[in-house]
Amino acid sequence: MKQLILIVYLFFLALGAGYSQEDVFIGEHGTATFKSEAPLEIINAKSTALRGAIDPETKSFAFSLNINSFQGFNSDMQRTHFLENYMEQKSFPQATFTGKLIEDITFNIPGTYSVRAKGMLDIHGVSKERIIRGTLIIKDGTAHVEANFSVPVTDHGIAIPKIVKQKIAEQISVSIDIEFVQGSKS
């Protein structure tokens, strides 16, 4: 629900500033993956439920992901521990990243751009300001975003018990890949 609220908020923010629906880019089927590479275990999981919106005029963006959507763990037990013990998904069902693009990008000129997104990354109910570097590819009314970054678990209040310290990394590698379509074309 929170992801929908963020996207709707960004959409109405753009409309309130005098921009039309055609100006906003919407992404509904992005992919997010994470990898925990610890001395005794490697954990990989993937979600295809990443959603987002970008308003080129204000350079604002919002991304949201349902934590429960991750799949691909080494076992069902590992997935259960991830959702219940570490992410506490019943209390914190969404991860979000909202903010602004730092670079000035002209979204109607096709090309590949290196971009930085500055905003608040909220995971496990803890928000931290982050600057995330990525690649933005613009063509034919679409904007494709790819980014790779690390998330320290302690930054977001995720406690790793001593008994499993060798199985869960302190820094989690995250990758996102999402295609946005300009509002009037979706």
Secondary structure, DSSP 4 states (H G I P E B T S, - for coil): -HHHHHHHHHHHHHHHTT--GGG-EEEEEEEEEEEEE-SS-EEEEEEEEEEEEEETTTTEEEEEEEGGG-B--SSHHHHHIIIIIIS-TTT--EEEEEEEESS---TTS-EEEEEEEEEEEEETTEEEEEEEEEEEEEETTEEEEEEEEEEEGGGGT----GGGTTTS-SEEEEEEEEEEEEGGG-
